[in-house]
Amino acid sequence: MSKKNSYIFTNKEHSQKGIMSTILGVISLATLAYAIWMSYRLEGDVPLQYGAAVMLVMLFAFAGIILGVISKSEPDKYYLFTYLGIGLNILTLAVISAILYAGAYAL
């Protein structure tokens, strides 16, 4: 038996909101990693601008999650960037939460 070449044509495309959610997640995670790295290099003596940057990162992460959830409700779309964006933004918020928790209960 010969294998029949069959193609499925579709008009699906990636959601623009899902792509934006992923971009916000990457920016948030990269900025947070940079702030943590510089805090480590400066041995905890960091300027207030790093705290402001992390606060802005938290707003980006919330916006990314909202965009991801909205893009999940769009019909006939691929959801790779939607799930990736939601995951990156939740990871960012989890790291910020762990930092705040460790700071609140430091010895």
Secondary structure, DSSP 4 states (H G I P E B T S, - for coil): -PPPP-------EE-HHHHHHHHHHHHHHHHHHHHHHHHHHTTT---HHHHHHHHHHHHHHHHHHHHHHHHHTSSSEE-HHHHHHHHHHHHHHHHHHHHHHHHHT--
